[in-house]
């Protein structure tokens, strides 16, 4: 336990941010597995969300959450940072397309998602390009 606490205490700001984003995503993944209404309220406010769709979003979000946690403790691993960065870009791009093409989400939802998707990559890019 002492090693884990030392590693946690030594995390840079990007590592802490990734832990926070991963924790938020973990909560959203949990709600996707057990409450499709929460997925609808969190991202798809203009459409009906079935239980199957909620679980699918839950699995996808759980994968993204796992990348955040892994990257937070392995910031020196450029391919892992790249995969985490791409997960942010893909997720936000997906929701932008849902908004622009399908109209299943709202601009307010995009703003909320942008807080997590838009601020994390800025810190990750230098770690990918300098290695």
C-alpha positions in Angstrom: 0.0 0.0 0.0 2.9 2.4 0.7 4.2 2.1 -2.9 0.8 2.9 -4.3 0.4 6.0 -2.1 3.9 7.2 -3.0 3.1 6.8 -6.7 -0.2 8.6 -6.2 1.5 11.5 -4.4 4.1 11.9 -7.1 1.5 12.3 -9.9 1.8 15.5 -12.0 -1.2 17.7 -12.7 -2.0 15.7 -15.9 -2.1 12.5 -13.9 -4.5 13.9 -11.4 -6.7 15.3 -14.2 -6.8 11.9 -15.9 -7.9 10.3 -12.5 -10.7 12.8 -12.1 -11.9 12.4 -15.7 -11.6 8.6 -15.3 -13.7 8.7 -12.1 -16.4 10.8 -13.8 -16.4 8.3 -16.8 -16.6 5.4 -14.4 -19.7 6.9 -12.8 -21.2 7.4 -16.3 -20.3 3.9 -17.3 -21.9 2.5 -14.1 -25.1 4.4 -14.9 -25.0 3.1 -18.5 -25.1 -0.5 -17.2 -27.9 0.0 -14.8 -29.9 3.1 -15.8 -30.5 4.0 -19.5 -32.3 7.1 -18.3 -29.0 8.5 -16.9 -27.4 8.0 -20.3 -30.3 9.8 -21.9 -30.0 12.7 -19.4 -26.2 12.8 -19.7 -25.8 12.8 -23.5 -28.8 11.9 -25.5 -31.5 14.2 -24.3 -33.3 14.4 -27.7 -33.9 10.7 -28.3 -35.1 7.5 -26.7 -32.3 5.4 -25.2 -32.9 1.6 -24.8 -31.3 -0.5 -22.1 -29.1 -2.1 -24.8 -27.9 1.3 -26.0 -27.2 2.3 -22.4 -25.1 -0.8 -21.8 -23.2 -0.2 -25.1 -22.4 3.3 -24.1 -21.4 2.0 -20.7 -18.9 -0.5 -22.1 -17.4 2.2 -24.5 -17.1 4.6 -21.6 -15.6 1.9 -19.3 -12.9 1.3 -21.9 -12.2 5.1 -22.1 -12.1 5.2 -18.3 -9.6 2.4 -18.2 -7.4 4.3 -20.6 -7.5 7.4 -18.4 -6.5 5.4 -15.3 -3.7 3.5 -17.1 -2.3 6.7 -18.7 -2.4 8.6 -15.4 0.1 6.2 -13.9 2.2 5.7 -17.1 2.6 9.2 -18.5 6.0 8.3 -19.9 4.4 5.8 -22.3 3.8 7.7 -25.5 1.6 5.1 -27.3 -0.6 4.9 -24.2 -0.9 8.7 -24.1 -1.7 8.7 -27.8 -4.4 6.1 -27.3 -5.9 8.1 -24.4 -5.8 11.3 -26.4 -7.5 9.6 -29.4 -10.2 8.3 -27.1 -11.0 11.9 -26.1 -11.0 13.1 -29.8 -13.1 10.1 -30.9 -15.7 10.5 -28.1 -16.1 14.2 -28.6 -16.2 13.8 -32.4 -18.9 11.2 -32.0 -21.0 13.5 -29.9 -20.5 16.4 -32.3 -21.8 14.2 -35.1 -24.7 13.1 -33.0 -25.5 16.8 -32.6 -24.9 18.0 -36.2 -26.2 15.0 -38.2 -28.7 13.2 -36.0 -29.9 15.8 -33.6 -29.9 13.3 -30.7 -27.9 15.5 -28.3 -28.0 19.2 -27.4 -25.4 22.0 -27.5 -25.5 22.1 -23.7 -24.5 18.4 -23.6 -21.7 19.2 -26.0 -20.5 22.0 -23.7 -20.4 19.7 -20.7 -18.6 16.9 -22.6 -16.2 19.5 -24.0 -15.0 20.3 -20.5 -13.6 16.8 -20.2 -12.7 16.1 -23.8 -11.4 19.5 -24.7 -9.1 20.3 -21.8 -7.3 16.9 -21.3 -5.7 16.6 -24.8 -3.9 20.0 -24.5 -1.7 18.5 -21.8 -1.2 15.2 -23.5 0.1 16.4 -26.9 3.5 17.5 -25.6 4.0 14.1 -24.0 3.3 12.3 -27.3 5.4 14.6 -29.6 8.5 14.8 -27.4 9.1 11.1 -27.1 
